C-alpha cells in the first residue's frame, strides 16, 4: 500500500512539471542507504540525510555532519529553469517551441566560465564579498541578521525571498554550487511573459519546497492529503463559477481588442485557448483556495465566509484567482496566468472607474465594495513587479485612484457602533480594512521608492482593524465566541491610527500603560510603524526633518518599546506563524536609519539623492550600506 502511494505521489509531482528528478528517485526510493549519525532514521538521499542531521533532536551539542555531495549540475535552458519546468535540454527545447519562447543556455555558459575563473584565482577573499546574510559568526554579523528580511525583500538579484523568510541555516548551506557573487543574466522573454524575477517580493516560494533536496522520500506515506492540490480540497464549487469564468475570458478578450485600437503603445497578445484554460472555473477555485490558505493572513481585505457565493463579483473572483496563482504549485496554467496580470489590471480599474467616475460620490454598494477590493488587490500585486513601466504606472496612476476612492466613500472615518448587528460589523469592518490597506500600500511604496505619501495618519480616524479571528467569523455566534476566547470586548476597537500616532508623538509619555488602549496587537503596531515611516519620508522631502527629527526619533523609540513588550508575551512558535508582522523590528530600524542619515547630511546613498525611484536597487544598497552603523 505504501509503495502504491509513493508511486502515485511521483505521478502527481510529474503533473506539476517536476519530472526532471522523478526517474532518478524511483530507483532509490526503497533503498535507505544513508543513516543519521545521531538516531536510527535512514534516508534514500545523502542531501536529505544531511539536512535532517542538521536539526536532529538527538544531536545535542555535537556538530559532526555527513559530507555534502553535490548533485547533478543544472542543465535546463534559461526559460525552463526560471519557470521551474522540466526541459529536454535540446536546442531549442520542446517546451520553448510550444510556448513560442527563445531558447537560450546563457545561464549555464556564464556559470561555467565563472567557476573556471574562480578556480584559477582560488583566492579565499573572492567568496567573502557576497551580500548574502548568513549565520552570524561574530558579534559584528549579528547586526546584519536584524535586517535580513529587508535585504531579501529588496535584493534585485533574487528570484524570491524564501531563504530569508524560512531563516534556515541548512537551506543556505546547500545550493547548486554557484558563485553567490554571480549576477545571472535573465533570458529575453517576450513582454507579455513574466518570469520569477518579476516577483521578488513573494514571501512564499511554493515550488522550492518540492526541490529534491527538501524531499524525504521515506516519509511520503505520512504526507497529509491537505497538501495536495485538488479540486476536492477546495471549499468552492466550480460549477457555480463557470458562467462568471466564461465572462472573465470574454471581457479580457474585449479589453485586449480595445487596447489594440486605442493605445498605440500596447503590444500585448491574447490567446483565447490559453485564457480559457487559465481561467477555467476549476483553476479559479484552486487559485482562490491557495490565496486564502497562504496570502489571507497578510492581506485580509476580503471577508472569507462571504467569498465565492453566487453574488461574488467576477472582478473579485479574477483578482483573488490571480493573486492565488502566484503562490500555487508550478504548472503551465499557473505560469501562463502571469501573462494576464496587466490586462486584468486594466480590466478591473475600468470597472472601478465605471462605478466611480470623476466627481461622483456613489453609494457603498456590494458591487462598489467588491470592485474596490479587486482593484486594491491587483494593484498590490502589480506594484511589486520589477518592471519600470508597470511600477511607475501603478504609483502615479492607479494609487491616486484608490486613495481618491477611499476619500470619496468616507472609508477613513468609519467607526463601529457600541451596539450592532453582526452584518453591520462585517460591512463597517470591510470599509475600515479597505482604508487601512490602501494607506499601507501607499506608505509601503513611499518607503520603497522614496516618494511622498498620498495618505496621512491624521486622516485615518476610523477604528483600527479587528483581530483576524473576529474578521473571519462566519456568524454572530462564532464572532462572540472568538471575542470571548481572545478576552476582548467584541463591541469595537476604541482607537484609531490618528489617536495612536498622536500619543506616540506627544511631549509627555508615561510608558505603555498610558497608551490609548491596551489590547493593541502586532498588526496595529505594523500599521503604526508604516505611518511613522510615511511621516519621516514626508518631513525629509519637505525639508522640515531637522526640526522634527527629535520628535520622530522619540516616537520610533516608544513604538519599539511597545513592540518588544508585545513580542515578549508571544509564544516563540506562535510568533513564527504571524506572517509579515514578525519583521516589524526591521521596519523600525529603517525608519530610524532614514532619520539619522538625513540629519547627518550624508548624501552618499543613491536612495537619498532622488525623489521617486523606479527600482528597489537604491533601497537595497541603502540597507547594505548602513546595516552595520
PEBEL-V358081 format. One record per backbone hydrogen bond with DSSP energy under -0.5 kcal/mol. NH is the residue of the N-H (numbers start at 0). CO is the residue of the C=O. Records with the same first field share a line. If there is no record, write none. Layout:
BEGIN
NH = CO  CO
END
This chain:
BEGIN
4 = 0
5 = 1
6 = 2
7 = 3
8 = 4
9 = 5
10 = 6
11 = 7
12 = 8
13 = 9
14 = 10
15 = 11
16 = 13
17 = 12
20 = 17
22 = 18
24 = 20  21
25 = 21
26 = 22
27 = 23
28 = 24
30 = 27
31 = 29
32 = 30
33 = 42
35 = 40
42 = 33
48 = 44
49 = 45
50 = 46
51 = 47
52 = 48
53 = 49
54 = 50  51
55 = 52
58 = 55
61 = 58
68 = 66
69 = 67
77 = 103
80 = 76
81 = 77
82 = 78
83 = 79  80
84 = 79
96 = 92
97 = 93
98 = 94
99 = 95  96
100 = 95
103 = 101
108 = 104
109 = 105
110 = 106
111 = 107
112 = 108
113 = 109
114 = 110
115 = 111
116 = 112
117 = 113
118 = 114
119 = 115
120 = 116
121 = 117
123 = 121
125 = 122
126 = 123
127 = 124
133 = 131
141 = 137  138
142 = 138  139
143 = 140
144 = 140
145 = 141
146 = 143
147 = 144
150 = 146
151 = 147
152 = 148
153 = 149
154 = 150  151
157 = 154
160 = 201
164 = 160
165 = 161
166 = 162
167 = 162
168 = 166
171 = 167
172 = 168  169
173 = 169
174 = 172
181 = 178
183 = 181
185 = 183
188 = 186
192 = 189
193 = 191
197 = 194
198 = 195
199 = 196
201 = 198
205 = 203
207 = 204
208 = 204  205
209 = 206
210 = 207
213 = 210
214 = 211
216 = 214
218 = 215
219 = 216
221 = 218
222 = 219
226 = 223
227 = 224
232 = 229
233 = 230
237 = 235
239 = 236
240 = 236  237
241 = 237  238
244 = 240
245 = 241
246 = 242
247 = 243
248 = 244
249 = 245
250 = 246
251 = 247
252 = 248
253 = 249
254 = 250
255 = 251
256 = 252
257 = 253
258 = 254
259 = 255
260 = 256
261 = 257
262 = 258
263 = 261
265 = 262
271 = 269
274 = 270
275 = 271
276 = 272
277 = 273
278 = 274
279 = 276
283 = 279
284 = 280
285 = 281
286 = 282
287 = 283
288 = 284
289 = 285
290 = 286
291 = 287
292 = 288
293 = 289
294 = 290
295 = 290
297 = 294
298 = 294
300 = 298
303 = 301
305 = 302
306 = 302  303
308 = 305
311 = 308
316 = 312
317 = 313
318 = 314
319 = 315
320 = 316
321 = 317
322 = 318
323 = 319
324 = 320
325 = 321
326 = 323
327 = 324
334 = 330
335 = 331
336 = 332
337 = 333  334
338 = 335
339 = 336
340 = 337
343 = 339
344 = 340
345 = 341
346 = 342
347 = 343
348 = 344
349 = 345
350 = 346
351 = 347
352 = 348
353 = 349
354 = 350
355 = 351
359 = 356
364 = 362
368 = 364
369 = 365
370 = 366
371 = 367
372 = 368
373 = 369
374 = 370
375 = 371
376 = 372
377 = 373
378 = 374
379 = 375
380 = 376
381 = 377
382 = 378
383 = 380
384 = 381
386 = 384
390 = 386
391 = 387
392 = 388
393 = 389
394 = 390
395 = 391
396 = 392
397 = 392
398 = 393
400 = 396
401 = 397
402 = 398
403 = 399
404 = 400
405 = 401
406 = 402
407 = 403
408 = 404
409 = 406
410 = 405
411 = 405
412 = 409
413 = 410
424 = 420
425 = 421
426 = 422
427 = 423
428 = 424
429 = 425
430 = 426
431 = 427
432 = 428
433 = 429
434 = 430
435 = 431
436 = 432
437 = 433
438 = 434
439 = 435
440 = 436
441 = 437
442 = 438
443 = 439
444 = 440
445 = 441
446 = 442
447 = 443
448 = 444
449 = 445
450 = 445
458 = 455
459 = 456
460 = 411  458
461 = 411
462 = 413
463 = 494
469 = 466
470 = 466
471 = 467
472 = 469
478 = 474
479 = 475
480 = 476
481 = 477
482 = 478
483 = 479
484 = 480
485 = 481
486 = 482  483
487 = 482
489 = 487
491 = 488
493 = 491
496 = 459  461
497 = 459
499 = 495
500 = 496
501 = 497
502 = 498
503 = 499
504 = 500
505 = 501
513 = 510
514 = 511
524 = 520
525 = 521
526 = 522
527 = 523
528 = 524
529 = 525
530 = 526
531 = 527
532 = 528
533 = 529
534 = 530
535 = 531
536 = 532
537 = 533
538 = 534
539 = 535
540 = 536
541 = 537
542 = 539
543 = 538
544 = 538
546 = 543
547 = 543  544
548 = 544
551 = 547
552 = 548
553 = 549
554 = 550
555 = 551
556 = 552
557 = 553
558 = 554
559 = 555
560 = 556
561 = 557
562 = 558
563 = 559
564 = 560
565 = 561
566 = 562
567 = 563
568 = 564  565
569 = 565  566
574 = 570
575 = 571
576 = 573
577 = 574
580 = 577
581 = 578
582 = 579
583 = 580
585 = 582
586 = 582
587 = 583
588 = 584
589 = 585
590 = 586
591 = 587
592 = 588
593 = 589
594 = 590
595 = 591
596 = 592
597 = 593
598 = 594
599 = 595
600 = 596  597
601 = 596
602 = 600
607 = 604
608 = 605
609 = 605
611 = 448  449
612 = 448
619 = 615
620 = 616
621 = 617
622 = 618
623 = 619
624 = 620
625 = 621
626 = 622
628 = 625
END
